[in-house]
Structure formats: C-alpha cells, structure tokens
Amino acid sequence: MALELMISRLDNAGIDYNIFFDGIAKQNLPLSSRQHFFDRKATVQERFDAIAEAGGAYRRLLITAPGVSPVELRVAIGAVAVANEIVRLSARDLRKVTTTHIQSAVQRLLNGDDAPNFAPSRDYDAFTETGTPLAPKKVFGLALEEALGIEAYPGHFSAGWGQICFELLEEAGLWITPKKEGVARPKPDPKKVESELVGFAPTEEERSWIEGNPKIVSHLQRERAAGLAKEKRDAFIAEHKRLFCEDCKLDPVERYGTAGAACIEVHHHGTHIANMQPGHKTSMEDLKCLCANCHRVLHRKLALGIHLG
C-alpha cells in the first residue's frame, strides 16, 4: 500500500521517476543493470503487479527522481512531515459524513478527480448503482474532507466490515464486495431480513442475492410497488409510441409479437433506495424500462457487486 501510495502521489505531482531493485543481493550490481522498466501509462496497480512479478514489490527498492529537489519530493509525497500527528478520528467525527458528502465524493471520482492520499484498494470494491467500482477509502476520504474541512489520510479511519467507513458507504447506496476470497462479509441478521420480507415474495435467486447483500430487498420492494410499473410503461409508450429496452434497445413486439411487451420490466435507478427519505415519491425519471435479461444483470450487479460492463 505504501508503494502504491508513493507512486500515486508522484504521478499526481507530475514527477518523472525511475525504479531500481535494491535488495542486498543486487546492491553490488551496476545501477543500470537493475533498473525496472515500466509502462508509465499503466495504472498504479498494474505497475505494482509488474514490480511484484519481477520479484521486487516486497523487497528494497530505490526510486530516483532526477532533477527534483528534496523539498519538492517531500511536498509531492505529502504526509511525511505530519505522519506522526495523524490521530484516528472519533466515531462522532466520522459520523459527520453524510450521504450527501459521499455522493459528492463518488461524483468527483467518476469525473476523473482523485484522492491522492489514499492508495488504490486491493481488498474491496465499492460499486455504484451502475456497476462502476471505486476504492472505498478514496470515496470515504474525500467525503471526510468535505464533512470536516480537513485533509484526510488513511490513519484517520479504518475500513472493513464492521467499521463506520463501510457502514456509511453502504447506507449511501454503495455496494461493497471483497476482491478476493478470505475477506468475507458478515452474515446479515436473519430476523431483520425476514422482517423486511413481510408482504414480499422474492424468487429463490433473489433470496441468494439478499443473503449476499440484504440492502437489495428494499430495491426489489420499491420496484414492485403497486401501479408503479404500469404508470412507467404507459408514460414510456406515450413518449416513444412503443416499448423497448433502454439498455440493449430490444423491441419485444418486433421480436415476439404483441405478447412480447411482457418482456419489458421497470428498474428503479434514478434516486437510490438508500438515499430516499420517508415519504419520497418516485418520479418517472427515477425509473427505466429494461428487458428481463438486462434487468436481471443489473440486479446481479447491485446484489453481488459484479461489474459486467
């Protein structure tokens, strides 16, 4: 994480640098023979993986930045001068981060901004409703800066299941999933899930999704609200003169005849369920007409955090 963070900060500062293997077994070799050549356009994680494949990610490295002064380097890599002053924030301070702060942070990252004090995530992805993966700590770090008016660093909070960071990110509608085995999500409270299922009959597959991420039960309930789907379909036909899938553009009537209209389902996508306040009234802009296949794929993304493109 430290190496990725350093590379990220050098990139953000526009500093050109070279990497050399510098373990004990290599130090007697000429510097030119132990340089690691890398694609400067590759992502930070891809560059780290390339160093790891060459056997140097967990050993001593020498990173040089010709023509850059020590002062410039200290500024570029950021927290060196204040590392000992970073104190973990209290739960009260962390809970000042609201859904609005998190939404703002997500939008900044989607627009190309970065959180240079935080390395790319290696353990978790925080998926947006459209299936875009983001680094949870980057999202929460930016949100924390906006909420408290500070410059946030990894030492200010912890990330992981059971931590306030993940709790607030999920409340804001992000779907957090582990990138690898061995980082299991805690089992949902069966009593709470059952209470939310009163009056709602999910399919067997939907039940498995709910076990993976119980927040999707609210999404499914909202989509099946009485009259909502019919109202959206009627409005869609009035505007477009026909029904079709807004994602893959399938025209079911053209493909299957008049009975094909049954293929078009209504997906709730505009205002995320997690962000709805009591009394929220769904607008037609919150809804999307999708064929059954596209709808199922989106639900799988929401429930499992799988980015299927």
C-alpha positions as CSV (number, residue, x, y, z in Angstrom):
1,M,0.0,0.0,0.0
2,A,2.8,2.4,0.8
3,L,4.5,1.8,-2.6
4,E,1.2,2.3,-4.5
5,L,0.5,5.4,-2.5
6,M,4.0,6.8,-3.2
7,I,3.6,6.1,-7.0
8,S,0.2,7.7,-7.0
9,R,1.5,10.9,-5.3
10,L,4.5,11.2,-7.7
11,D,2.1,10.8,-10.6
12,N,-0.3,13.4,-9.3
13,A,2.7,15.8,-8.9
14,G,3.8,15.2,-12.5
15,I,7.2,13.9,-11.3
16,D,9.2,11.5,-13.6
17,Y,10.9,8.8,-11.6
18,N,12.9,5.7,-12.1
19,I,12.7,2.4,-10.1
20,F,15.7,0.2,-9.3
21,F,15.8,-3.1,-7.5
22,D,18.0,-2.5,-4.4
23,G,18.0,-5.7,-2.3
24,I,21.2,-6.9,-0.7
25,A,21.9,-9.4,-3.4
26,K,21.5,-6.6,-6.1
27,Q,23.4,-3.7,-4.5
28,N,26.8,-4.8,-5.9
29,L,25.5,-4.8,-9.4
30,P,25.7,-1.7,-11.6
31,L,22.7,0.5,-11.2
32,S,21.9,0.4,-14.9
33,S,21.5,-3.4,-14.8
34,R,18.9,-3.4,-12.0
35,Q,16.5,-0.8,-13.4
36,H,12.9,-1.8,-13.6
37,F,11.3,-0.5,-16.8
38,F,7.6,0.0,-16.7
39,D,4.7,1.5,-18.7
40,R,4.1,5.0,-17.4
41,K,0.6,5.0,-18.8
42,A,-0.4,1.8,-16.9
43,T,-2.5,2.1,-13.7
44,V,-0.8,2.2,-10.3
45,Q,-2.0,-1.3,-9.5
46,E,-0.7,-2.6,-12.9
47,R,2.7,-1.1,-12.2
48,F,2.7,-2.6,-8.7
49,D,1.8,-6.0,-10.1
50,A,4.6,-5.7,-12.7
51,I,7.1,-5.0,-9.9
52,A,5.8,-7.9,-7.9
53,E,6.2,-10.3,-10.9
54,A,9.8,-9.1,-11.2
55,G,10.3,-10.1,-7.6
56,G,10.7,-6.6,-6.1
57,A,7.4,-5.5,-4.7
58,Y,8.2,-6.7,-1.2
59,R,11.9,-6.0,-1.2
60,R,14.0,-3.0,-1.1
61,L,13.6,-0.6,-4.0
62,L,15.4,2.6,-5.0
63,I,13.3,5.3,-6.5
64,T,15.0,8.3,-8.0
65,A,13.6,11.5,-9.4
66,P,16.4,13.2,-11.4
67,G,16.3,17.0,-11.3
68,V,13.7,17.1,-8.4
69,S,14.8,18.7,-5.1
70,P,14.3,17.0,-1.8
71,V,11.8,19.7,-0.8
72,E,9.7,19.1,-4.0
73,L,9.7,15.4,-3.2
74,R,8.5,15.9,0.4
75,V,5.7,18.1,-0.9
76,A,4.8,15.6,-3.6
77,I,4.6,12.6,-1.3
78,G,2.5,14.6,1.2
79,A,2.1,13.2,4.7
80,V,5.8,12.7,5.6
81,A,6.1,15.9,7.7
82,V,2.8,15.3,9.6
83,A,2.7,11.5,9.7
84,N,3.2,11.4,13.5
85,E,0.5,14.0,14.1
86,I,-2.3,12.0,12.4
87,V,-4.7,10.7,15.0
88,R,-7.6,8.3,14.4
89,L,-10.8,10.3,14.4
90,S,-13.6,9.6,16.9
91,A,-16.8,7.8,15.9
92,R,-18.6,11.1,16.5
93,D,-16.5,12.9,14.0
94,L,-16.6,10.1,11.4
95,R,-20.4,10.0,11.6
96,K,-20.5,13.7,10.5
97,V,-20.0,12.2,7.0
98,T,-23.5,12.2,5.4
99,T,-24.9,10.5,2.3
100,T,-24.6,13.9,0.5
101,H,-20.9,14.0,1.3
102,I,-20.4,10.5,0.0
103,Q,-22.4,11.2,-3.2
104,S,-20.3,14.2,-3.8
105,A,-17.1,12.2,-3.4
106,V,-18.4,9.5,-5.8
107,Q,-19.2,12.1,-8.4
108,R,-15.8,13.6,-8.1
109,L,-14.1,10.3,-8.7
110,L,-16.4,9.4,-11.6
111,N,-15.5,12.8,-13.1
112,G,-11.8,12.0,-13.0
113,D,-10.7,13.5,-9.7
114,D,-8.5,11.5,-7.3
115,A,-7.9,11.1,-3.6
116,P,-4.0,11.1,-3.8
117,N,-3.5,10.5,-0.1
118,F,-5.2,7.1,-0.5
119,A,-3.7,4.1,-2.4
120,P,-5.9,2.1,-4.8
121,S,-7.8,-0.6,-3.0
122,R,-6.5,-4.1,-3.1
123,D,-9.1,-5.8,-0.9
124,Y,-12.5,-4.3,-1.6
125,D,-14.5,-2.6,-4.4
126,A,-17.4,-0.1,-3.7
127,F,-19.7,-0.4,-6.7
128,T,-22.0,2.4,-7.7
129,E,-25.6,1.6,-8.8
130,T,-24.4,1.4,-12.4
131,G,-21.7,-1.1,-11.6
132,T,-18.6,1.2,-11.6
133,P,-16.0,0.0,-9.0
134,L,-14.4,2.6,-6.8
135,A,-11.8,2.4,-3.9
136,P,-13.8,2.6,-0.7
137,K,-11.1,4.5,1.2
138,K,-10.8,7.1,-1.6
139,V,-14.6,7.7,-1.5
140,F,-14.7,8.0,2.3
141,G,-11.5,10.1,2.4
142,L,-12.9,12.7,0.0
143,A,-16.3,12.7,1.9
144,L,-14.5,13.1,5.2
145,E,-12.5,16.1,3.8
146,E,-15.8,17.8,2.8
147,A,-17.6,17.0,6.0
148,L,-14.8,18.1,8.4
149,G,-12.9,20.6,6.3
150,I,-9.6,18.7,6.8
151,E,-7.0,16.9,4.7
152,A,-7.8,13.2,5.2
153,Y,-5.2,10.4,5.5
154,P,-5.5,6.6,5.9
155,G,-4.6,7.0,9.6
156,H,-7.8,9.0,10.3
157,F,-10.1,5.9,10.0
158,S,-10.3,2.2,9.4
159,A,-12.0,0.4,6.6
160,G,-13.5,-3.1,6.6
161,W,-16.6,-4.9,7.6
162,G,-17.9,-3.6,10.9
163,Q,-16.2,-0.3,10.5
164,I,-18.0,3.1,10.4
165,C,-16.5,3.8,7.0
166,F,-18.2,0.8,5.3
167,E,-21.4,1.3,7.3
168,L,-21.8,4.8,6.0
169,L,-20.8,3.9,2.4
170,E,-23.4,1.2,2.3
171,E,-26.0,3.5,3.8
172,A,-25.3,5.9,1.0
173,G,-26.1,3.2,-1.6
174,L,-22.6,1.8,-2.5
175,W,-22.3,-2.0,-2.7
176,I,-19.1,-3.2,-1.2
177,T,-17.6,-6.5,-2.2
178,P,-14.3,-8.3,-1.5
179,K,-11.9,-8.6,-4.4
180,K,-10.6,-12.0,-3.3
181,E,-11.5,-14.9,-1.1
182,G,-10.9,-14.8,2.6
183,V,-12.4,-11.3,3.1
184,A,-15.9,-12.5,4.0
185,R,-18.9,-10.2,4.5
186,P,-20.6,-10.7,7.9
187,K,-23.8,-12.7,7.7
188,P,-26.9,-10.5,7.7
189,D,-29.2,-10.6,10.8
190,P,-31.9,-13.2,9.7
191,K,-34.6,-11.6,11.9
192,K,-34.0,-8.2,10.3
193,V,-34.1,-9.6,6.7
194,E,-37.2,-11.6,7.5
195,S,-39.0,-8.5,8.9
196,E,-38.2,-6.6,5.7
197,L,-39.6,-9.5,3.6
198,V,-43.1,-9.3,5.1
199,G,-45.6,-8.9,2.2
200,F,-42.8,-9.5,-0.3
201,A,-42.1,-12.8,-2.1
202,P,-38.6,-12.9,-3.7
203,T,-37.6,-15.7,-6.1
204,E,-35.0,-18.2,-4.9
205,E,-32.3,-16.4,-6.8
206,E,-33.3,-13.1,-5.3
207,R,-33.1,-14.7,-1.9
208,S,-29.5,-15.7,-2.6
209,W,-28.8,-12.1,-3.6
210,I,-30.3,-10.8,-0.4
211,E,-28.1,-13.1,1.6
212,G,-25.1,-11.6,-0.2
213,N,-26.3,-8.0,0.3
214,P,-29.5,-7.6,2.3
215,K,-29.9,-3.9,1.1
216,I,-31.2,-5.2,-2.2
217,V,-34.5,-6.2,-0.6
218,S,-35.5,-2.6,-0.3
219,H,-34.7,-2.1,-4.0
220,L,-36.8,-5.0,-5.1
221,Q,-39.7,-4.0,-2.9
222,R,-39.7,-0.4,-4.3
223,E,-39.7,-1.7,-7.9
224,R,-42.7,-3.8,-7.3
225,A,-44.8,-1.1,-5.7
226,A,-48.4,-1.4,-6.8
227,G,-49.1,0.5,-10.0
228,L,-45.6,1.9,-10.4
229,A,-44.5,-0.3,-13.3
230,K,-47.8,0.3,-15.2
231,E,-47.5,4.0,-14.8
232,K,-43.9,4.0,-16.2
233,R,-44.8,1.8,-19.1
234,D,-47.8,4.0,-20.0
235,A,-45.6,7.1,-19.8
236,F,-42.9,5.5,-21.9
237,I,-45.4,4.5,-24.7
238,A,-46.8,7.9,-24.7
239,E,-43.4,9.4,-25.3
240,H,-41.9,6.8,-27.6
241,K,-45.0,5.2,-29.2
242,R,-43.7,1.8,-28.3
243,L,-41.9,-0.2,-25.6
244,F,-38.3,-1.2,-25.9
245,C,-35.3,-1.9,-23.7
246,E,-33.4,1.3,-22.8
247,D,-30.1,-0.6,-22.5
248,C,-29.9,-3.2,-25.3
249,K,-32.7,-1.5,-27.5
250,L,-34.6,-4.8,-27.9
251,D,-38.1,-4.2,-29.3
252,P,-40.0,-7.1,-27.9
253,V,-43.1,-6.7,-30.0
254,E,-41.0,-6.7,-33.2
255,R,-39.2,-9.8,-31.9
256,Y,-42.0,-11.8,-30.3
257,G,-45.3,-10.2,-31.5
258,T,-47.9,-8.4,-29.3
259,A,-47.2,-10.7,-26.3
260,G,-43.6,-9.6,-26.3
261,A,-44.4,-6.5,-24.3
262,A,-44.4,-8.7,-21.2
263,C,-40.5,-8.8,-21.6
264,I,-40.2,-5.2,-20.6
265,E,-39.8,-4.6,-16.8
266,V,-39.3,-1.5,-14.8
267,H,-36.0,-0.9,-13.0
268,H,-35.6,1.7,-10.2
269,H,-32.3,3.6,-11.0
270,G,-32.6,7.4,-10.5
271,T,-32.8,8.0,-6.8
272,H,-31.0,5.2,-5.0
273,I,-33.2,3.4,-2.4
274,A,-30.6,4.1,0.3
275,N,-31.0,7.8,-0.3
276,M,-34.8,8.0,-0.1
277,Q,-36.2,9.9,2.8
278,P,-39.5,8.9,4.3
279,G,-42.4,10.0,2.1
280,H,-40.2,10.0,-1.1
281,K,-42.4,10.0,-4.2
282,T,-40.9,8.2,-7.1
283,S,-40.8,10.2,-10.4
284,M,-40.8,8.7,-13.8
285,E,-37.2,9.8,-14.3
286,D,-36.3,7.5,-11.4
287,L,-37.4,4.5,-13.5
288,K,-36.1,2.7,-16.5
289,C,-37.7,0.3,-19.0
290,L,-35.5,-2.8,-19.4
291,C,-35.9,-6.2,-21.0
292,A,-35.9,-9.1,-18.5
293,N,-32.3,-10.0,-19.3
294,C,-30.8,-6.6,-18.8
295,H,-32.9,-6.1,-15.7
296,R,-31.6,-9.3,-14.2
297,V,-28.0,-8.4,-15.0
298,L,-28.4,-5.0,-13.2
299,H,-29.9,-6.7,-10.2
300,R,-27.0,-9.1,-10.1
301,K,-24.6,-6.1,-10.2
302,L,-26.4,-4.4,-7.3
303,A,-26.5,-7.6,-5.2
304,L,-23.1,-9.0,-5.8
305,G,-21.1,-6.0,-7.0
306,I,-20.1,-7.7,-10.2
307,H,-19.1,-5.3,-12.9
308,L,-20.3,-6.9,-16.1
309,G,-19.7,-4.0,-18.4
